[in-house]
Amino acid sequence: MLWPLFRRLLLGTVIEALLEEQVQLDFRTLHILFSDTSVFHVPRLDNYMRFQGNVTATLSGSLDAARISRLEHRLRQAWPELVAALDMPIGDRLTNDRNEVRVGVQGDQLRVDFDLAAD
């Protein structure tokens, strides 16, 4: 039940950043994939989560190095903000343990690789 929630949350976060940076792409090609190393333990038991994977899409316009850098910066800010906003049981907190985001372009393909963890 929670995987679809976090899938939508992370994909929505990427879409917001793409729109803010006015990245032109074919939204029909947008795809998010979580790797097998992704883990989500119920917060009340363990409080560990790791989301590793990528988002890909086909660009319909050019994307220069400055815009890639700004997009990467926006996405790196998003994970700590999400972790801080999660409501945890009294006396417990999540800490941002890993916040790796890389944005790349090869030909007309945009790829956002992420490795995000909190404990």
C-alpha positions in Angstrom: 0.0 0.0 0.0 2.8 2.4 0.9 4.9 1.7 -2.3 2.4 3.4 -4.6 2.2 6.4 -2.2 6.0 6.9 -2.3 6.1 6.2 -6.0 3.6 9.0 -6.6 5.3 11.3 -4.1 8.8 10.9 -5.7 7.4 11.1 -9.2 5.4 14.2 -8.3 8.4 15.8 -6.8 10.4 15.2 -10.0 7.5 16.6 -12.2 7.3 19.7 -10.0 11.0 20.3 -10.5 10.8 19.7 -14.2 8.0 22.2 -14.5 9.7 24.8 -12.4 12.8 24.5 -14.6 10.6 24.6 -17.7 12.1 21.3 -19.1 10.4 20.4 -22.3 9.6 16.7 -22.5 7.0 14.2 -23.6 5.2 13.5 -20.4 3.7 10.3 -21.9 7.3 8.8 -21.8 7.9 9.6 -18.1 8.7 6.5 -16.2 9.9 5.8 -12.6 11.7 2.6 -11.7 12.7 1.5 -8.2 15.6 -0.9 -8.0 15.6 -4.1 -5.8 17.7 -2.3 -3.3 14.8 -0.1 -2.3 13.5 -0.8 1.1 10.6 0.6 3.1 10.1 -0.6 6.7 6.9 0.5 8.5 7.9 3.6 10.5 6.5 2.4 13.8 8.7 -0.7 13.7 12.1 0.3 12.2 11.9 3.7 10.6 14.2 2.8 7.7 13.6 3.7 4.1 15.7 3.7 1.0 14.5 4.6 -2.5 17.0 3.8 -5.3 16.2 3.9 -8.9 15.6 6.3 -11.8 13.2 8.5 -13.7 13.4 8.6 -17.5 11.7 10.6 -20.2 12.1 11.7 -23.8 13.0 15.4 -24.1 11.2 17.5 -26.7 13.5 20.5 -26.3 17.2 21.1 -25.5 18.5 21.0 -21.9 21.7 23.0 -21.2 24.2 22.4 -18.5 22.9 25.3 -16.3 19.4 24.0 -16.3 20.6 20.4 -15.5 22.5 21.8 -12.6 19.5 23.8 -11.3 17.3 20.7 -11.7 19.8 18.6 -9.8 19.9 21.2 -7.0 16.1 21.4 -6.7 15.9 17.6 -6.5 18.6 17.4 -3.8 16.7 19.8 -1.7 13.5 17.9 -2.0 14.5 14.7 -0.1 15.5 16.4 3.2 12.3 18.5 3.0 10.2 15.3 2.6 12.0 13.5 5.4 11.5 16.5 7.7 7.8 16.6 6.9 7.0 12.9 7.6 4.9 12.6 10.8 6.6 10.1 13.1 5.4 8.6 16.4 6.2 10.8 19.5 9.8 10.5 20.5 11.1 9.3 17.2 12.6 11.1 14.1 13.9 10.2 10.7 17.3 11.4 9.8 18.4 12.0 6.2 21.2 9.4 5.6 21.7 9.5 1.9 20.7 12.1 -0.7 22.3 11.3 -4.0 20.7 12.7 -7.2 22.2 12.8 -10.7 20.6 14.3 -13.7 21.9 13.4 -17.1 21.0 13.7 -20.8 22.0 11.3 -23.5 20.6 12.2 -26.9 17.0 13.1 -26.3 16.7 11.0 -23.1 16.6 12.6 -19.7 17.6 10.4 -16.8 17.4 11.2 -13.1 19.2 8.6 -10.9 18.4 8.7 -7.2 19.6 7.0 -4.1 17.7 8.4 -1.1 17.8 6.9 2.4 16.5 7.9 5.9 16.7 6.2 9.2 
